[in-house]
Amino acid sequence: MPNYTFETVKVSFPAPFVAHVELNRPKKMNAINGQMWKDIRSVFDTLKYDEDVRAIVLSGAGRAFTSGIDLFSLELPVVEDDASRTAFKIRPYLKSLQDSLSAIELCDKAVVAAIHGPCIGGGIDISSACDIRYASKESYFSVKEVDIGLAADVGTLQRLPKVVGNISWVRELCLTGRNFDAAEALEFGYISKVLPDPAKVLSEALATATLIAEKSPVATIGTKHLLNYSRDHSVQEGLDYTAAWNMVMLTSPDLPTAAAANMQKTKPTFAKL
């Protein structure tokens, strides 16, 4: 089994083929510091290739999903009296932060975000990279970067418009930095369920992850991959790519196994990848 020991992230396995990843700086409301950037990337890169994991729940310990970037931990590289060389050093630094959160999206396994409390700034970057988002009733959200003097730069401006499809609402949130609650997030399609409290949102997320994990991993991994590809390409390009993908995947033994189980009203068992 891979090593899942991290300083700022806790990993558990609450059900067969289900991993629970918990942002774990509760005293700092899970503010994202330098170590957490590294841990998020490491844990999702590891889960991607773990054959014993087919679905993942992502949540936050304590009173928050995350309060966003820990500004006191930022380590922007600076070359004194040289703006151009400073810029050349800042670019790879920013790219490394972007890659940390893109690891969530690039992980082959479906990721269900269980959000409670504040989901601020970097919390939108993280949750928008997830496949499914649930939130508890008291949750609140904000694209906060404009209030600290910068444009969001690790995923929100790229993913949020494609998640909700209402560019007027997205621009309002990103340009004002105002808070929005779980009811508004549900209304505009950022989340798909609102639950009464944090315990119930986590329970619902785990139930969904467990249901996904019972399916063929060939089917679920393929579905996530094709959805992501189709989001970023034309309909025809998506269809052509899907045909190329499934001309191989349709030969999987998972197809007759699933069909037989459906006919016999039994629960199928699928081989690990």
C-alpha positions in Angstrom: 0.0 0.0 0.0 1.3 3.5 -0.8 2.4 5.8 2.0 -0.4 8.2 2.9 1.3 10.1 5.7 1.3 13.8 5.1 1.8 16.8 7.4 -1.3 18.9 6.4 -3.6 16.3 4.8 -5.1 13.2 6.5 -6.1 10.2 4.5 -8.5 7.4 5.5 -10.3 4.6 3.8 -13.9 4.5 5.1 -15.4 2.0 2.5 -14.1 -0.4 -0.1 -12.3 1.4 -2.8 -13.1 4.8 -1.3 -10.5 7.3 0.1 -11.3 10.2 2.3 -8.8 13.1 2.0 -9.1 15.7 4.7 -7.4 19.1 4.7 -5.9 19.1 8.1 -4.8 22.4 9.6 -7.9 22.9 11.7 -6.4 25.5 14.0 -5.7 27.7 10.9 -9.1 26.9 9.4 -7.2 24.8 6.8 -5.4 27.8 5.3 -3.3 26.6 2.5 0.4 27.0 3.4 3.5 25.9 1.4 3.4 22.4 2.8 -0.3 21.9 2.0 0.3 22.9 -1.7 2.8 20.1 -1.8 0.7 17.6 0.1 -2.4 18.1 -2.1 -0.4 17.4 -5.2 1.3 14.4 -3.6 -1.8 12.8 -2.3 -3.8 13.1 -5.5 -0.9 12.0 -7.7 -0.6 8.9 -5.4 -4.3 8.2 -5.4 -4.4 8.4 -9.2 -2.3 5.2 -9.4 -3.7 3.3 -6.4 -5.6 0.4 -7.7 -7.4 0.0 -4.4 -9.1 3.5 -4.8 -11.9 4.2 -7.2 -13.5 7.3 -5.7 -12.4 10.0 -3.3 -14.1 12.4 -0.9 -12.4 15.7 -0.1 -13.3 17.6 3.0 -11.8 19.9 5.7 -11.1 19.2 9.3 -12.5 21.5 12.0 -14.8 24.5 11.4 -13.9 25.1 7.7 -13.4 23.6 4.3 -10.6 26.1 3.9 -10.2 29.8 4.6 -8.0 30.1 1.5 -4.3 30.8 0.9 -2.2 31.4 4.0 -0.8 34.8 3.0 1.9 34.6 5.7 3.3 31.5 4.1 3.7 32.9 0.6 7.4 32.7 -0.5 7.5 34.7 -3.7 11.0 34.6 -5.1 12.6 38.0 -5.6 15.8 39.1 -7.4 16.6 42.5 -6.0 16.5 45.4 -8.4 15.7 43.1 -11.4 12.0 42.9 -12.3 12.5 40.7 -15.3 14.5 38.0 -13.5 12.0 38.2 -10.6 9.2 37.5 -13.1 11.1 34.5 -14.5 11.3 33.1 -11.0 7.7 33.9 -10.0 6.2 32.2 -13.1 7.4 28.6 -12.3 6.4 29.2 -8.6 2.9 30.1 -9.7 2.9 27.1 -12.2 3.8 24.8 -9.3 0.8 26.1 -7.3 -1.5 25.6 -10.3 -0.2 22.1 -10.8 -0.9 21.2 -7.2 -4.6 21.9 -7.6 -4.8 20.6 -11.2 -3.7 17.2 -9.7 -7.3 16.9 -8.3 -8.8 17.3 -11.8 -6.1 15.1 -13.4 -6.6 12.3 -10.8 -8.4 9.5 -12.7 -10.7 8.9 -9.8 -14.0 10.8 -9.2 -13.6 13.4 -6.4 -16.5 14.5 -4.3 -16.1 17.7 -2.3 -17.8 17.8 1.0 -17.9 21.5 1.9 -18.8 23.1 5.2 -18.1 26.4 6.8 -15.9 28.9 4.9 -14.8 28.0 1.4 -12.8 31.1 0.5 -10.4 32.0 -2.2 -8.3 28.9 -2.7 -11.3 26.9 -1.5 -13.0 27.8 -4.8 -9.8 26.8 -6.7 -9.8 23.5 -4.9 -13.6 22.7 -5.1 -13.9 23.8 -8.7 -11.3 21.1 -9.6 -13.5 18.4 -8.0 -16.1 16.4 -10.0 -19.0 16.7 -7.6 -19.7 19.3 -4.9 -22.0 19.1 -1.9 -22.2 21.7 0.9 -23.8 22.1 4.3 -26.4 24.7 4.9 -24.1 27.1 6.8 -21.3 27.1 4.2 -20.3 30.3 2.5 -18.1 31.0 -0.4 -16.0 33.8 -1.9 -13.7 34.4 -4.8 -11.7 36.6 -2.4 -8.5 37.4 -4.4 -9.7 40.8 -5.7 -9.9 41.9 -2.1 -6.2 41.2 -1.5 -5.1 43.0 -4.6 -4.7 40.2 -7.2 -6.5 38.2 -9.8 -7.2 34.6 -8.9 -4.4 32.6 -10.5 -4.6 28.9 -9.6 -7.8 27.8 -11.3 -11.0 29.7 -10.3 -11.1 32.0 -13.3 -10.6 29.1 -15.7 -12.9 26.5 -14.1 -15.7 28.4 -12.5 -17.2 29.7 -15.7 -17.3 26.2 -17.1 -18.8 24.7 -14.0 -21.8 27.1 -13.7 -22.3 28.5 -17.2 -23.5 31.9 -16.1 -20.7 34.3 -17.0 -22.5 37.4 -15.5 -22.7 35.7 -12.1 -19.1 34.5 -12.3 -17.8 38.0 -13.2 -19.9 39.5 -10.4 -18.3 37.2 -7.8 -14.8 37.5 -9.2 -14.9 41.3 -9.5 -16.6 42.1 -6.2 -15.2 39.3 -3.9 -18.6 39.2 -2.1 -19.7 36.2 -0.1 -22.4 33.8 -1.4 -24.2 31.1 0.6 -25.0 27.5 -0.1 -28.5 28.3 -1.3 -27.1 30.7 -4.0 -24.3 28.2 -4.9 -27.1 25.6 -5.5 -29.2 28.0 -7.4 -26.4 28.8 -9.9 -25.3 25.2 -10.1 -21.9 25.4 -8.3 -23.0 22.7 -5.9 -25.5 19.9 -6.5 -26.8 19.3 -3.0 -27.3 21.3 0.3 -27.3 19.2 3.5 -28.4 20.4 7.0 -25.0 20.2 8.7 -21.4 19.2 8.2 -21.9 15.6 9.4 -24.7 15.0 6.9 -22.7 16.5 4.0 -19.8 14.2 4.7 -22.1 11.2 5.0 -23.8 12.1 1.7 -20.5 12.6 0.0 -19.2 9.2 1.3 -22.4 7.5 0.1 -22.0 8.9 -3.4 -18.3 8.0 -3.5 -19.2 4.4 -2.3 -21.8 4.1 -5.1 -19.3 5.3 -7.7 -16.7 2.8 -6.3 -19.1 -0.1 -6.9 -19.1 0.6 -10.6 -16.6 -0.6 -13.2 -13.4 1.4 -12.8 -13.0 1.2 -16.6 -16.4 2.9 -16.9 -15.9 5.6 -14.2 -12.4 6.5 -15.1 -13.3 6.7 -18.7 -16.4 8.8 -18.0 -14.4 11.4 -16.0 -11.7 11.5 -18.6 -14.1 11.9 -21.5 -16.2 14.6 -19.7 -13.0 16.6 -19.0 -11.9 16.2 -22.6 -15.2 17.2 -24.1 -15.5 20.2 -21.8 -12.4 21.7 -23.4 -13.1 20.7 -27.1 -15.9 21.0 -29.6 -18.7 18.5 -29.7 -17.3 16.8 -32.8 -13.8 16.6 -31.3 -15.3 15.0 -28.2 -17.3 12.5 -30.2 -14.2 11.5 -32.3 -12.1 11.1 -29.2 -14.7 9.1 -27.5 -15.0 6.7 -30.5 -11.2 6.2 -30.3 -11.3 5.7 -26.6 -14.2 3.2 -26.6 -13.0 1.2 -29.5 -10.6 -0.2 -27.0 -12.7 0.0 -23.8 -15.7 -1.8 -25.3 -13.6 -5.0 -25.3 -13.3 -4.9 -21.5 -14.8 -7.9 -19.6 -16.4 -5.3 -17.3 -19.1 -4.8 -20.0 -20.6 -8.4 -19.9 -20.0 -8.6 -16.2 -22.1 -5.5 -15.6 -24.8 -6.6 -18.1 -25.1 -10.0 -16.4 -25.3 -8.5 -13.0 -28.1 -6.2 -14.1 -30.1 -9.0 -15.6 -29.6 -11.2 -12.5 -30.2 -8.3 -10.0 -26.8 -9.0 -8.3 -23.9 -6.8 -7.4 -21.0 -7.2 -9.9 -17.4 -7.5 -8.9 -14.8 -5.9 -11.1 -11.1 -6.6 -11.3 -8.6 -3.9 -10.1 -7.0 -1.8 -12.8 
